[in-house]
Amino acid sequence: MSMYNPPHPGEFVRQVYMEPFGITGRTLAAKLGVSPSTLNRLLQGNSGVSPEMALRLSKTLGRSPESWLSMQDSYNLWQVKRTVNLDTVERIEFDVA
């Protein structure tokens, strides 16, 4: 079952970790070991969670790296489903002997 309009992981980080606990972008970037501009691109939704960033987020904030990647995949799939026209795509029927 797919989620309805899942949040971008950057939005999730802001709403669940940064805002409630008063964590600044510079502080989080330092803890993650990335530049503030790299973190800002993620927080603004201009870049996604890479496998490397998933490992960093996992160590710094918790959750498994797989959950961070899954969150990114869910967001990406939702966005693509809204824009891709599959009318010209046909299914292949496989004969199973």
PyMOL commands that place a pseudoatom at each C-alpha (Angstrom):
pseudoatom trace, name=CA, resn=MET, resi=1, chain=A, elem=C, hetatm=0, pos=[0.000, 0.000, 0.000]
pseudoatom trace, name=CA, resn=SER, resi=2, chain=A, elem=C, hetatm=0, pos=[1.526, 3.320, -1.021]
pseudoatom trace, name=CA, resn=MET, resi=3, chain=A, elem=C, hetatm=0, pos=[1.498, 6.370, 1.166]
pseudoatom trace, name=CA, resn=TYR, resi=4, chain=A, elem=C, hetatm=0, pos=[-0.465, 9.415, 0.078]
pseudoatom trace, name=CA, resn=ASN, resi=5, chain=A, elem=C, hetatm=0, pos=[1.863, 12.316, -0.708]
pseudoatom trace, name=CA, resn=PRO, resi=6, chain=A, elem=C, hetatm=0, pos=[4.813, 11.227, 1.446]
pseudoatom trace, name=CA, resn=PRO, resi=7, chain=A, elem=C, hetatm=0, pos=[7.082, 13.994, 2.741]
pseudoatom trace, name=CA, resn=HIS, resi=8, chain=A, elem=C, hetatm=0, pos=[10.519, 14.631, 1.312]
pseudoatom trace, name=CA, resn=PRO, resi=9, chain=A, elem=C, hetatm=0, pos=[13.122, 13.304, 3.784]
pseudoatom trace, name=CA, resn=GLY, resi=10, chain=A, elem=C, hetatm=0, pos=[14.448, 16.846, 4.237]
pseudoatom trace, name=CA, resn=GLU, resi=11, chain=A, elem=C, hetatm=0, pos=[11.015, 18.032, 5.341]
pseudoatom trace, name=CA, resn=PHE, resi=12, chain=A, elem=C, hetatm=0, pos=[10.816, 15.069, 7.718]
pseudoatom trace, name=CA, resn=VAL, resi=13, chain=A, elem=C, hetatm=0, pos=[14.214, 15.934, 9.242]
pseudoatom trace, name=CA, resn=ARG, resi=14, chain=A, elem=C, hetatm=0, pos=[13.133, 19.548, 9.766]
pseudoatom trace, name=CA, resn=GLN, resi=15, chain=A, elem=C, hetatm=0, pos=[9.736, 18.734, 11.284]
pseudoatom trace, name=CA, resn=VAL, resi=16, chain=A, elem=C, hetatm=0, pos=[10.650, 15.713, 13.422]
pseudoatom trace, name=CA, resn=TYR, resi=17, chain=A, elem=C, hetatm=0, pos=[14.181, 16.481, 14.569]
pseudoatom trace, name=CA, resn=MET, resi=18, chain=A, elem=C, hetatm=0, pos=[15.228, 20.068, 14.017]
pseudoatom trace, name=CA, resn=GLU, resi=19, chain=A, elem=C, hetatm=0, pos=[12.210, 22.198, 14.891]
pseudoatom trace, name=CA, resn=PRO, resi=20, chain=A, elem=C, hetatm=0, pos=[11.046, 20.320, 18.025]
pseudoatom trace, name=CA, resn=PHE, resi=21, chain=A, elem=C, hetatm=0, pos=[14.554, 20.128, 19.484]
pseudoatom trace, name=CA, resn=GLY, resi=22, chain=A, elem=C, hetatm=0, pos=[15.864, 23.504, 18.328]
pseudoatom trace, name=CA, resn=ILE, resi=23, chain=A, elem=C, hetatm=0, pos=[18.667, 22.000, 16.251]
pseudoatom trace, name=CA, resn=THR, resi=24, chain=A, elem=C, hetatm=0, pos=[20.169, 24.447, 13.766]
pseudoatom trace, name=CA, resn=GLY, resi=25, chain=A, elem=C, hetatm=0, pos=[21.227, 23.539, 10.262]
pseudoatom trace, name=CA, resn=ARG, resi=26, chain=A, elem=C, hetatm=0, pos=[24.855, 24.316, 11.054]
pseudoatom trace, name=CA, resn=THR, resi=27, chain=A, elem=C, hetatm=0, pos=[24.791, 22.081, 14.123]
pseudoatom trace, name=CA, resn=LEU, resi=28, chain=A, elem=C, hetatm=0, pos=[23.184, 19.201, 12.255]
pseudoatom trace, name=CA, resn=ALA, resi=29, chain=A, elem=C, hetatm=0, pos=[25.550, 19.618, 9.295]
pseudoatom trace, name=CA, resn=ALA, resi=30, chain=A, elem=C, hetatm=0, pos=[28.530, 19.445, 11.653]
pseudoatom trace, name=CA, resn=LYS, resi=31, chain=A, elem=C, hetatm=0, pos=[27.172, 16.312, 13.351]
pseudoatom trace, name=CA, resn=LEU, resi=32, chain=A, elem=C, hetatm=0, pos=[26.555, 14.706, 9.943]
pseudoatom trace, name=CA, resn=GLY, resi=33, chain=A, elem=C, hetatm=0, pos=[30.018, 15.678, 8.736]
pseudoatom trace, name=CA, resn=VAL, resi=34, chain=A, elem=C, hetatm=0, pos=[28.706, 17.552, 5.695]
pseudoatom trace, name=CA, resn=SER, resi=35, chain=A, elem=C, hetatm=0, pos=[28.777, 21.186, 4.644]
pseudoatom trace, name=CA, resn=PRO, resi=36, chain=A, elem=C, hetatm=0, pos=[25.847, 23.402, 5.642]
pseudoatom trace, name=CA, resn=SER, resi=37, chain=A, elem=C, hetatm=0, pos=[25.070, 23.918, 1.939]
pseudoatom trace, name=CA, resn=THR, resi=38, chain=A, elem=C, hetatm=0, pos=[24.839, 20.145, 1.376]
pseudoatom trace, name=CA, resn=LEU, resi=39, chain=A, elem=C, hetatm=0, pos=[22.407, 19.801, 4.276]
pseudoatom trace, name=CA, resn=ASN, resi=40, chain=A, elem=C, hetatm=0, pos=[20.441, 22.849, 3.139]
pseudoatom trace, name=CA, resn=ARG, resi=41, chain=A, elem=C, hetatm=0, pos=[19.883, 21.298, -0.312]
pseudoatom trace, name=CA, resn=LEU, resi=42, chain=A, elem=C, hetatm=0, pos=[18.436, 18.224, 1.404]
pseudoatom trace, name=CA, resn=LEU, resi=43, chain=A, elem=C, hetatm=0, pos=[16.294, 20.262, 3.802]
pseudoatom trace, name=CA, resn=GLN, resi=44, chain=A, elem=C, hetatm=0, pos=[14.902, 22.349, 0.931]
pseudoatom trace, name=CA, resn=GLY, resi=45, chain=A, elem=C, hetatm=0, pos=[14.078, 19.246, -1.115]
pseudoatom trace, name=CA, resn=ASN, resi=46, chain=A, elem=C, hetatm=0, pos=[16.585, 20.161, -3.827]
pseudoatom trace, name=CA, resn=SER, resi=47, chain=A, elem=C, hetatm=0, pos=[18.561, 16.958, -3.349]
pseudoatom trace, name=CA, resn=GLY, resi=48, chain=A, elem=C, hetatm=0, pos=[17.656, 13.518, -2.163]
pseudoatom trace, name=CA, resn=VAL, resi=49, chain=A, elem=C, hetatm=0, pos=[19.011, 11.053, 0.349]
pseudoatom trace, name=CA, resn=SER, resi=50, chain=A, elem=C, hetatm=0, pos=[21.925, 9.142, -1.164]
pseudoatom trace, name=CA, resn=PRO, resi=51, chain=A, elem=C, hetatm=0, pos=[23.167, 5.877, 0.344]
pseudoatom trace, name=CA, resn=GLU, resi=52, chain=A, elem=C, hetatm=0, pos=[26.018, 7.825, 1.964]
pseudoatom trace, name=CA, resn=MET, resi=53, chain=A, elem=C, hetatm=0, pos=[23.650, 10.410, 3.440]
pseudoatom trace, name=CA, resn=ALA, resi=54, chain=A, elem=C, hetatm=0, pos=[21.381, 7.587, 4.644]
pseudoatom trace, name=CA, resn=LEU, resi=55, chain=A, elem=C, hetatm=0, pos=[24.306, 6.171, 6.628]
pseudoatom trace, name=CA, resn=ARG, resi=56, chain=A, elem=C, hetatm=0, pos=[25.099, 9.604, 8.063]
pseudoatom trace, name=CA, resn=LEU, resi=57, chain=A, elem=C, hetatm=0, pos=[21.470, 10.300, 8.996]
pseudoatom trace, name=CA, resn=SER, resi=58, chain=A, elem=C, hetatm=0, pos=[21.165, 6.867, 10.557]
pseudoatom trace, name=CA, resn=LYS, resi=59, chain=A, elem=C, hetatm=0, pos=[24.188, 7.362, 12.791]
pseudoatom trace, name=CA, resn=THR, resi=60, chain=A, elem=C, hetatm=0, pos=[23.283, 10.943, 13.732]
pseudoatom trace, name=CA, resn=LEU, resi=61, chain=A, elem=C, hetatm=0, pos=[19.493, 10.856, 14.062]
pseudoatom trace, name=CA, resn=GLY, resi=62, chain=A, elem=C, hetatm=0, pos=[18.645, 7.175, 14.325]
pseudoatom trace, name=CA, resn=ARG, resi=63, chain=A, elem=C, hetatm=0, pos=[16.432, 4.990, 12.132]
pseudoatom trace, name=CA, resn=SER, resi=64, chain=A, elem=C, hetatm=0, pos=[18.020, 2.513, 9.795]
pseudoatom trace, name=CA, resn=PRO, resi=65, chain=A, elem=C, hetatm=0, pos=[19.782, 3.593, 6.605]
pseudoatom trace, name=CA, resn=GLU, resi=66, chain=A, elem=C, hetatm=0, pos=[17.224, 1.489, 4.748]
pseudoatom trace, name=CA, resn=SER, resi=67, chain=A, elem=C, hetatm=0, pos=[14.373, 3.527, 6.243]
pseudoatom trace, name=CA, resn=TRP, resi=68, chain=A, elem=C, hetatm=0, pos=[15.961, 6.789, 5.040]
pseudoatom trace, name=CA, resn=LEU, resi=69, chain=A, elem=C, hetatm=0, pos=[16.384, 5.354, 1.533]
pseudoatom trace, name=CA, resn=SER, resi=70, chain=A, elem=C, hetatm=0, pos=[12.844, 3.965, 1.578]
pseudoatom trace, name=CA, resn=MET, resi=71, chain=A, elem=C, hetatm=0, pos=[11.501, 7.379, 2.548]
pseudoatom trace, name=CA, resn=GLN, resi=72, chain=A, elem=C, hetatm=0, pos=[13.336, 8.913, -0.417]
pseudoatom trace, name=CA, resn=ASP, resi=73, chain=A, elem=C, hetatm=0, pos=[12.079, 6.180, -2.766]
pseudoatom trace, name=CA, resn=SER, resi=74, chain=A, elem=C, hetatm=0, pos=[8.476, 6.670, -1.599]
pseudoatom trace, name=CA, resn=TYR, resi=75, chain=A, elem=C, hetatm=0, pos=[8.734, 10.404, -2.184]
pseudoatom trace, name=CA, resn=ASN, resi=76, chain=A, elem=C, hetatm=0, pos=[10.323, 9.943, -5.636]
pseudoatom trace, name=CA, resn=LEU, resi=77, chain=A, elem=C, hetatm=0, pos=[7.741, 7.373, -6.736]
pseudoatom trace, name=CA, resn=TRP, resi=78, chain=A, elem=C, hetatm=0, pos=[4.841, 9.547, -5.604]
pseudoatom trace, name=CA, resn=GLN, resi=79, chain=A, elem=C, hetatm=0, pos=[6.216, 12.516, -7.561]
pseudoatom trace, name=CA, resn=VAL, resi=80, chain=A, elem=C, hetatm=0, pos=[6.754, 10.454, -10.723]
pseudoatom trace, name=CA, resn=LYS, resi=81, chain=A, elem=C, hetatm=0, pos=[3.306, 8.834, -10.553]
pseudoatom trace, name=CA, resn=ARG, resi=82, chain=A, elem=C, hetatm=0, pos=[1.806, 12.317, -10.760]
pseudoatom trace, name=CA, resn=THR, resi=83, chain=A, elem=C, hetatm=0, pos=[3.659, 13.228, -13.955]
pseudoatom trace, name=CA, resn=VAL, resi=84, chain=A, elem=C, hetatm=0, pos=[4.424, 10.129, -16.047]
pseudoatom trace, name=CA, resn=ASN, resi=85, chain=A, elem=C, hetatm=0, pos=[1.897, 9.175, -18.718]
pseudoatom trace, name=CA, resn=LEU, resi=86, chain=A, elem=C, hetatm=0, pos=[1.748, 5.386, -19.041]
pseudoatom trace, name=CA, resn=ASP, resi=87, chain=A, elem=C, hetatm=0, pos=[-0.934, 5.336, -21.752]
pseudoatom trace, name=CA, resn=THR, resi=88, chain=A, elem=C, hetatm=0, pos=[1.540, 4.150, -24.391]
pseudoatom trace, name=CA, resn=VAL, resi=89, chain=A, elem=C, hetatm=0, pos=[3.132, 1.499, -22.176]
pseudoatom trace, name=CA, resn=GLU, resi=90, chain=A, elem=C, hetatm=0, pos=[1.937, -2.047, -22.765]
pseudoatom trace, name=CA, resn=ARG, resi=91, chain=A, elem=C, hetatm=0, pos=[2.124, -5.103, -20.561]
pseudoatom trace, name=CA, resn=ILE, resi=92, chain=A, elem=C, hetatm=0, pos=[3.842, -8.243, -21.794]
pseudoatom trace, name=CA, resn=GLU, resi=93, chain=A, elem=C, hetatm=0, pos=[1.863, -11.413, -21.217]
pseudoatom trace, name=CA, resn=PHE, resi=94, chain=A, elem=C, hetatm=0, pos=[4.131, -14.288, -20.315]
pseudoatom trace, name=CA, resn=ASP, resi=95, chain=A, elem=C, hetatm=0, pos=[3.065, -17.817, -21.198]
pseudoatom trace, name=CA, resn=VAL, resi=96, chain=A, elem=C, hetatm=0, pos=[3.919, -20.119, -18.341]
pseudoatom trace, name=CA, resn=ALA, resi=97, chain=A, elem=C, hetatm=0, pos=[4.295, -23.664, -19.587]
for i in range(1, 97): cmd.bond("trace and resi %d" % i, "trace and resi %d" % (i + 1))
show_as sticks, trace
zoom trace
